[in-house]
Amino acid sequence: YRRASRVSPLPQGDVRVLDLHPIQRHTPPSLIPLIPSSVPAGFPSPADDYFHGSIDLNEHLIHRRESTFILRVSGWSMLRAGIHDGDELIVDRSLEPQNGHVVIAVVDNELTCKRLIKSGPAIRLVSENPDYPEILVDQAQEITIWGVVTRVLHKV
């Protein structure tokens, strides 16, 4: 998704990338106990009071270490996508961006997080908060899709 020219600056308070951290290739596994059943939102089941095996979060969350990064975001424009101010995003640069994906895009030389919407030749970067405008990319503008967001990490 490359177009020639320049895209207008991002709106004030829009989601922006603050930090960029590559995934270490040789991170030793950190195994965490795994419970084999899902957790009901109602009453707990007494039959599920045991652990079954373990899981390596690196292996579970990251499929291509050499092309995966963790980005920290600032702003609220992706709130309805479950992305909050201060969240960390797992981004895979090897994935081909598809219509509807949440992506990291380069707009006006800044990284931003938006939902990619393609309709024929038109490309839009859509906010998931009605208080923020979408970015319509016309034929004379340049946009680079830097990566595809695969997971959102935030505190509860």
FIKOLZA-1660 file (N, C-alpha, C; in steps of 0.1 Angstrom, whole numbers, plus 5000, padded with zeros to 4 digits):
% residues 156
   i   px   py   pz ch aa at
   1 5008 4988 5000  A  Y  N
   1 5000 5000 5000  A  Y CA
   1 5009 5012 5000  A  Y  C
   2 5014 5015 4989  A  R  N
   2 5022 5027 4988  A  R CA
   2 5015 5036 4978  A  R  C
   3 5014 5049 4981  A  R  N
   3 5009 5059 4972  A  R CA
   3 5019 5071 4973  A  R  C
   4 5019 5079 4963  A  A  N
   4 5029 5090 4962  A  A CA
   4 5023 5103 4968  A  A  C
   5 5031 5111 4975  A  S  N
   5 5027 5124 4981  A  S CA
   5 5027 5123 4996  A  S  C
   6 5018 5130 5002  A  R  N
   6 5018 5131 5017  A  R CA
   6 5004 5131 5023  A  R  C
   7 5002 5125 5034  A  V  N
   7 4989 5124 5041  A  V CA
   7 4989 5135 5051  A  V  C
   8 4977 5141 5054  A  S  N
   8 4976 5151 5063  A  S CA
   8 4979 5146 5077  A  S  C
   9 4984 5155 5086  A  P  N
   9 4988 5151 5100  A  P CA
   9 4977 5144 5107  A  P  C
  10 4981 5136 5117  A  L  N
  10 4971 5129 5125  A  L CA
  10 4964 5139 5135  A  L  C
  11 4951 5137 5137  A  P  N
  11 4944 5145 5147  A  P CA
  11 4950 5145 5161  A  P  C
  12 4949 5156 5168  A  Q  N
  12 4954 5156 5182  A  Q CA
  12 4947 5146 5190  A  Q  C
  13 4954 5138 5198  A  G  N
  13 4949 5128 5207  A  G CA
  13 4946 5115 5201  A  G  C
  14 4950 5113 5188  A  D  N
  14 4948 5101 5181  A  D CA
  14 4958 5090 5186  A  D  C
  15 4955 5077 5184  A  V  N
  15 4964 5067 5188  A  V CA
  15 4978 5068 5181  A  V  C
  16 4988 5069 5188  A  R  N
  16 5002 5070 5183  A  R CA
  16 5010 5059 5190  A  R  C
  17 5021 5055 5183  A  V  N
  17 5030 5045 5189  A  V CA
  17 5040 5052 5197  A  V  C
  18 5042 5048 5209  A  L  N
  18 5052 5054 5218  A  L CA
  18 5065 5047 5218  A  L  C
  19 5065 5034 5220  A  D  N
  19 5077 5026 5221  A  D CA
  19 5076 5014 5211  A  D  C
  20 5088 5010 5207  A  L  N
  20 5089 4998 5198  A  L CA
  20 5099 4989 5203  A  L  C
  21 5095 4976 5206  A  H  N
  21 5104 4966 5211  A  H CA
  21 5104 4954 5203  A  H  C
  22 5115 4950 5197  A  P  N
  22 5116 4937 5190  A  P CA
  22 5115 4925 5199  A  P  C
  23 5110 4914 5194  A  I  N
  23 5109 4902 5202  A  I CA
  23 5123 4895 5201  A  I  C
  24 5129 4891 5212  A  Q  N
  24 5142 4885 5212  A  Q CA
  24 5141 4871 5206  A  Q  C
  25 5150 4868 5197  A  R  N
  25 5149 4855 5190  A  R CA
  25 5152 4843 5199  A  R  C
  26 5160 4845 5209  A  H  N
  26 5164 4833 5217  A  H CA
  26 5159 4835 5231  A  H  C
  27 5147 4840 5233  A  T  N
  27 5142 4841 5246  A  T CA
  27 5139 4827 5252  A  T  C
  28 5144 4824 5264  A  P  N
  28 5141 4811 5269  A  P CA
  28 5126 4810 5273  A  P  C
  29 5121 4798 5272  A  P  N
  29 5106 4796 5275  A  P CA
  29 5104 4799 5289  A  P  C
  30 5093 4806 5292  A  S  N
  30 5088 4808 5305  A  S CA
  30 5074 4801 5306  A  S  C
  31 5074 4789 5312  A  L  N
  31 5062 4781 5313  A  L CA
  31 5053 4786 5324  A  L  C
  32 5040 4786 5321  A  I  N
  32 5030 4791 5330  A  I CA
  32 5020 4779 5331  A  I  C
  33 5015 4776 5343  A  P  N
  33 5005 4765 5344  A  P CA
  33 4993 4768 5335  A  P  C
  34 4988 4757 5329  A  L  N
  34 4976 4758 5320  A  L CA
  34 4965 4750 5326  A  L  C
  35 4953 4757 5327  A  I  N
  35 4941 4750 5331  A  I CA
  35 4933 4746 5318  A  I  C
  36 4930 4734 5316  A  P  N
  36 4925 4729 5303  A  P CA
  36 4911 4733 5300  A  P  C
  37 4903 4739 5309  A  S  N
  37 4889 4743 5305  A  S CA
  37 4888 4758 5305  A  S  C
  38 4877 4763 5299  A  S  N
  38 4874 4777 5299  A  S CA
  38 4869 4782 5313  A  S  C
  39 4870 4795 5315  A  V  N
  39 4865 4800 5328  A  V CA
  39 4851 4806 5326  A  V  C
  40 4841 4801 5333  A  P  N
  40 4828 4806 5332  A  P CA
  40 4827 4820 5339  A  P  C
  41 4819 4829 5334  A  A  N
  41 4817 4842 5340  A  A CA
  41 4807 4841 5352  A  A  C
  42 4801 4829 5354  A  G  N
  42 4791 4828 5365  A  G CA
  42 4798 4821 5377  A  G  C
  43 4792 4810 5381  A  F  N
  43 4797 4803 5393  A  F CA
  43 4808 4793 5389  A  F  C
  44 4819 4792 5397  A  P  N
  44 4830 4783 5394  A  P CA
  44 4826 4768 5395  A  P  C
  45 4832 4760 5387  A  S  N
  45 4830 4745 5388  A  S CA
  45 4840 4739 5397  A  S  C
  46 4836 4731 5408  A  P  N
  46 4846 4725 5416  A  P CA
  46 4854 4714 5409  A  P  C
  47 4850 4709 5398  A  A  N
  47 4857 4699 5390  A  A CA
  47 4869 4705 5384  A  A  C
  48 4871 4718 5383  A  D  N
  48 4882 4724 5376  A  D CA
  48 4893 4729 5385  A  D  C
  49 4894 4723 5397  A  D  N
  49 4904 4728 5407  A  D CA
  49 4917 4721 5405  A  D  C
  50 4922 4719 5393  A  Y  N
  50 4935 4713 5391  A  Y CA
  50 4941 4720 5378  A  Y  C
  51 4954 4719 5378  A  F  N
  51 4962 4724 5366  A  F CA
  51 4965 4712 5357  A  F  C
  52 4966 4716 5344  A  H  N
  52 4969 4705 5334  A  H CA
  52 4980 4710 5325  A  H  C
  53 4993 4707 5327  A  G  N
  53 5003 4711 5319  A  G CA
  53 5008 4725 5320  A  G  C
  54 5014 4731 5310  A  S  N
  54 5019 4744 5311  A  S CA
  54 5019 4750 5296  A  S  C
  55 5021 4763 5295  A  I  N
  55 5021 4770 5282  A  I CA
  55 5032 4780 5282  A  I  C
  56 5039 4781 5271  A  D  N
  56 5049 4791 5269  A  D CA
  56 5042 4803 5262  A  D  C
  57 5041 4815 5269  A  L  N
  57 5035 4826 5263  A  L CA
  57 5041 4831 5250  A  L  C
  58 5054 4830 5249  A  N  N
  58 5061 4834 5237  A  N CA
  58 5056 4825 5225  A  N  C
  59 5055 4813 5227  A  E  N
  59 5050 4804 5216  A  E CA
  59 5036 4806 5214  A  E  C
  60 5028 4808 5224  A  H  N
  60 5013 4810 5223  A  H CA
  60 5010 4823 5216  A  H  C
  61 5017 4834 5219  A  L  N
  61 5013 4847 5214  A  L CA
  61 5021 4851 5201  A  L  C
  62 5032 4846 5199  A  I  N
  62 5041 4850 5188  A  I CA
  62 5044 4839 5179  A  I  C
  63 5040 4840 5166  A  H  N
  63 5041 4830 5156  A  H CA
  63 5054 4831 5148  A  H  C
  64 5058 4844 5146  A  R  N
  64 5070 4846 5138  A  R CA
  64 5079 4856 5145  A  R  C
  65 5088 4851 5153  A  R  N
  65 5096 4860 5162  A  R CA
  65 5104 4870 5154  A  R  C
  66 5110 4867 5143  A  E  N
  66 5119 4876 5135  A  E CA
  66 5111 4888 5129  A  E  C
  67 5098 4887 5128  A  S  N
  67 5090 4898 5122  A  S CA
  67 5080 4904 5132  A  S  C
  68 5081 4900 5145  A  T  N
  68 5071 4905 5155  A  T CA
  68 5077 4915 5164  A  T  C
  69 5069 4925 5167  A  F  N
  69 5073 4936 5176  A  F CA
  69 5062 4939 5186  A  F  C
  70 5066 4945 5197  A  I  N
  70 5056 4950 5207  A  I CA
  70 5056 4965 5207  A  I  C
  71 5045 4971 5205  A  L  N
  71 5044 4986 5204  A  L CA
  71 5035 4990 5216  A  L  C
  72 5038 5001 5222  A  R  N
  72 5030 5008 5232  A  R CA
  72 5023 5019 5225  A  R  C
  73 5010 5021 5228  A  V  N
  73 5002 5031 5222  A  V CA
  73 4998 5042 5231  A  V  C
  74 4995 5054 5226  A  S  N
  74 4990 5065 5234  A  S CA
  74 4978 5070 5226  A  S  C
  75 4966 5072 5233  A  G  N
  75 4954 5077 5227  A  G CA
  75 4943 5068 5228  A  G  C
  76 4931 5072 5224  A  W  N
  76 4919 5065 5226  A  W CA
  76 4911 5063 5213  A  W  C
  77 4917 5065 5201  A  S  N
  77 4909 5064 5189  A  S CA
  77 4905 5050 5185  A  S  C
  78 4911 5040 5192  A  M  N
  78 4908 5026 5189  A  M CA
  78 4901 5019 5200  A  M  C
  79 4894 5026 5208  A  L  N
  79 4887 5021 5220  A  L CA
  79 4877 5010 5217  A  L  C
  80 4869 5011 5207  A  R  N
  80 4859 5000 5204  A  R CA
  80 4866 4988 5198  A  R  C
  81 4879 4988 5195  A  A  N
  81 4886 4976 5191  A  A CA
  81 4893 4970 5203  A  A  C
  82 4891 4976 5215  A  G  N
  82 4897 4970 5227  A  G CA
  82 4911 4975 5230  A  G  C
  83 4915 4986 5223  A  I  N
  83 4928 4991 5224  A  I CA
  83 4927 5004 5232  A  I  C
  84 4933 5004 5244  A  H  N
  84 4933 5016 5253  A  H CA
  84 4946 5023 5254  A  H  C
  85 4945 5035 5259  A  D  N
  85 4958 5043 5261  A  D CA
  85 4967 5035 5270  A  D  C
  86 4980 5034 5266  A  G  N
  86 4990 5027 5273  A  G CA
  86 4991 5012 5270  A  G  C
  87 4982 5006 5262  A  D  N
  87 4982 4992 5259  A  D CA
  87 4994 4989 5251  A  D  C
  88 4998 4976 5251  A  E  N
  88 5009 4971 5242  A  E CA
  88 5003 4962 5232  A  E  C
  89 5007 4964 5219  A  L  N
  89 5002 4956 5208  A  L CA
  89 5013 4947 5203  A  L  C
  90 5009 4935 5200  A  I  N
  90 5018 4925 5193  A  I CA
  90 5015 4927 5178  A  I  C
  91 5026 4930 5171  A  V  N
  91 5024 4934 5157  A  V CA
  91 5034 4925 5149  A  V  C
  92 5028 4918 5139  A  D  N
  92 5035 4909 5130  A  D CA
  92 5037 4916 5116  A  D  C
  93 5049 4919 5112  A  R  N
  93 5052 4926 5100  A  R CA
  93 5052 4917 5088  A  R  C
  94 5052 4904 5090  A  S  N
  94 5052 4895 5079  A  S CA
  94 5038 4892 5073  A  S  C
  95 5028 4895 5080  A  L  N
  95 5014 4893 5076  A  L CA
  95 5010 4902 5065  A  L  C
  96 5002 4897 5055  A  E  N
  96 4997 4906 5045  A  E CA
  96 4984 4913 5050  A  E  C
  97 4984 4926 5050  A  P  N
  97 4972 4933 5056  A  P CA
  97 4960 4930 5047  A  P  C
  98 4949 4927 5054  A  Q  N
  98 4937 4924 5047  A  Q CA
  98 4926 4934 5051  A  Q  C
  99 4916 4935 5043  A  N  N
  99 4905 4944 5047  A  N CA
  99 4899 4941 5060  A  N  C
 100 4898 4951 5069  A  G  N
 100 4892 4948 5082  A  G CA
 100 4903 4946 5093  A  G  C
 101 4915 4943 5089  A  H  N
 101 4926 4942 5099  A  H CA
 101 4929 4955 5107  A  H  C
 102 4932 4953 5119  A  V  N
 102 4938 4965 5127  A  V CA
 102 4953 4965 5123  A  V  C
 103 4957 4976 5118  A  V  N
 103 4971 4977 5113  A  V CA
 103 4979 4989 5120  A  V  C
 104 4992 4988 5119  A  I  N
 104 5000 4999 5122  A  I CA
 104 5004 5005 5108  A  I  C
 105 5001 5018 5106  A  A  N
 105 5004 5025 5094  A  A CA
 105 5013 5037 5096  A  A  C
 106 5021 5040 5086  A  V  N
 106 5029 5052 5086  A  V CA
 106 5021 5063 5079  A  V  C
 107 5018 5073 5087  A  V  N
 107 5010 5085 5082  A  V CA
 107 5018 5097 5086  A  V  C
 108 5022 5105 5076  A  D  N
 108 5029 5118 5078  A  D CA
 108 5042 5115 5087  A  D  C
 109 5049 5104 5083  A  N  N
 109 5061 5100 5090  A  N CA
 109 5059 5096 5105  A  N  C
 110 5047 5092 5109  A  E  N
 110 5044 5088 5122  A  E CA
 110 5037 5074 5121  A  E  C
 111 5039 5065 5131  A  L  N
 111 5032 5053 5132  A  L CA
 111 5018 5056 5139  A  L  C
 112 5008 5050 5134  A  T  N
 112 4995 5051 5140  A  T CA
 112 4988 5037 5139  A  T  C
 113 4978 5035 5147  A  C  N
 113 4970 5023 5147  A  C CA
 113 4956 5026 5143  A  C  C
 114 4951 5019 5132  A  K  N
 114 4938 5021 5127  A  K CA
 114 4933 5008 5121  A  K  C
 115 4920 5007 5118  A  R  N
 115 4914 4996 5110  A  R CA
 115 4915 4999 5095  A  R  C
 116 4921 4990 5088  A  L  N
 116 4922 4991 5073  A  L CA
 116 4909 4987 5067  A  L  C
 117 4904 4996 5059  A  I  N
 117 4892 4994 5051  A  I CA
 117 4894 4997 5036  A  I  C
 118 4893 4986 5028  A  K  N
 118 4895 4988 5014  A  K CA
 118 4882 4986 5007  A  K  C
 119 4879 4995 4998  A  S  N
 119 4866 4994 4990  A  S CA
 119 4870 4998 4976  A  S  C
 120 4872 4988 4967  A  G  N
 120 4877 4991 4954  A  G CA
 120 4891 4997 4955  A  G  C
 121 4894 5008 4948  A  P  N
 121 4907 5014 4948  A  P CA
 121 4908 5023 4961  A  P  C
 122 4897 5026 4968  A  A  N
 122 4898 5035 4980  A  A CA
 122 4903 5027 4992  A  A  C
 123 4912 5034 4999  A  I  N
 123 4917 5029 5012  A  I CA
 123 4914 5039 5023  A  I  C
 124 4909 5034 5034  A  R  N
 124 4906 5042 5045  A  R CA
 124 4912 5036 5058  A  R  C
 125 4917 5045 5066  A  L  N
 125 4922 5041 5079  A  L CA
 125 4912 5046 5089  A  L  C
 126 4904 5037 5096  A  V  N
 126 4893 5040 5103  A  V CA
 126 4896 5039 5118  A  V  C
 127 4892 5050 5126  A  S  N
 127 4893 5049 5140  A  S CA
 127 4881 5041 5146  A  S  C
 128 4883 5036 5157  A  E  N
 128 4872 5028 5164  A  E CA
 128 4867 5036 5176  A  E  C
 129 4865 5049 5174  A  N  N
 129 4860 5058 5183  A  N CA
 129 4853 5070 5175  A  N  C
 130 4840 5072 5177  A  P  N
 130 4834 5082 5169  A  P CA
 130 4839 5096 5171  A  P  C
 131 4847 5099 5181  A  D  N
 131 4853 5112 5184  A  D CA
 131 4865 5115 5175  A  D  C
 132 4869 5105 5167  A  Y  N
 132 4881 5107 5159  A  Y CA
 132 4878 5104 5144  A  Y  C
 133 4883 5112 5135  A  P  N
 133 4880 5111 5121  A  P CA
 133 4888 5099 5115  A  P  C
 134 4882 5094 5104  A  E  N
 134 4890 5084 5096  A  E CA
 134 4900 5092 5087  A  E  C
 135 4909 5084 5082  A  I  N
 135 4919 5090 5073  A  I CA
 135 4916 5083 5059  A  I  C
 136 4912 5092 5050  A  L  N
 136 4909 5087 5036  A  L CA
 136 4921 5089 5028  A  L  C
 137 4927 5078 5022  A  V  N
 137 4939 5079 5015  A  V CA
 137 4935 5080 5000  A  V  C
 138 4938 5091 4993  A  D  N
 138 4935 5092 4979  A  D CA
 138 4947 5088 4971  A  D  C
 139 4945 5088 4957  A  Q  N
 139 4955 5083 4948  A  Q CA
 139 4968 5091 4949  A  Q  C
 140 4968 5104 4954  A  A  N
 140 4980 5112 4954  A  A CA
 140 4987 5111 4968  A  A  C
 141 4982 5103 4977  A  Q  N
 141 4988 5102 4990  A  Q CA
 141 4996 5090 4992  A  Q  C
 142 5005 5090 5001  A  E  N
 142 5014 5079 5004  A  E CA
 142 5010 5073 5018  A  E  C
 143 5009 5060 5018  A  I  N
 143 5006 5053 5030  A  I CA
 143 5015 5040 5030  A  I  C
 144 5020 5037 5042  A  T  N
 144 5027 5024 5043  A  T CA
 144 5021 5016 5054  A  T  C
 145 5017 5004 5052  A  I  N
 145 5012 4996 5062  A  I CA
 145 5024 4989 5068  A  I  C
 146 5027 4992 5080  A  W  N
 146 5040 4988 5087  A  W CA
 146 5038 4973 5092  A  W  C
 147 5026 4970 5097  A  G  N
 147 5024 4957 5103  A  G CA
 147 5010 4955 5107  A  G  C
 148 5006 4942 5110  A  V  N
 148 4993 4938 5114  A  V CA
 148 4992 4935 5129  A  V  C
 149 4983 4941 5136  A  V  N
 149 4981 4938 5150  A  V CA
 149 4975 4925 5152  A  V  C
 150 4982 4916 5160  A  T  N
 150 4977 4903 5162  A  T CA
 150 4971 4901 5177  A  T  C
 151 4976 4909 5186  A  R  N
 151 4971 4908 5200  A  R CA
 151 4972 4921 5207  A  R  C
 152 4963 4923 5217  A  V  N
 152 4964 4935 5225  A  V CA
 152 4966 4931 5239  A  V  C
 153 4976 4937 5246  A  L  N
 153 4979 4934 5260  A  L CA
 153 4976 4947 5268  A  L  C
 154 4967 4945 5278  A  H  N
 154 4964 4956 5287  A  H CA
 154 4960 4951 5300  A  H  C
 155 4963 4960 5310  A  K  N
 155 4960 4957 5324  A  K CA
 155 4945 4958 5326  A  K  C
 156 4940 4949 5336  A  V  N
 156 4926 4950 5339  A  V CA
 156 4924 4955 5353  A  V  C
% end
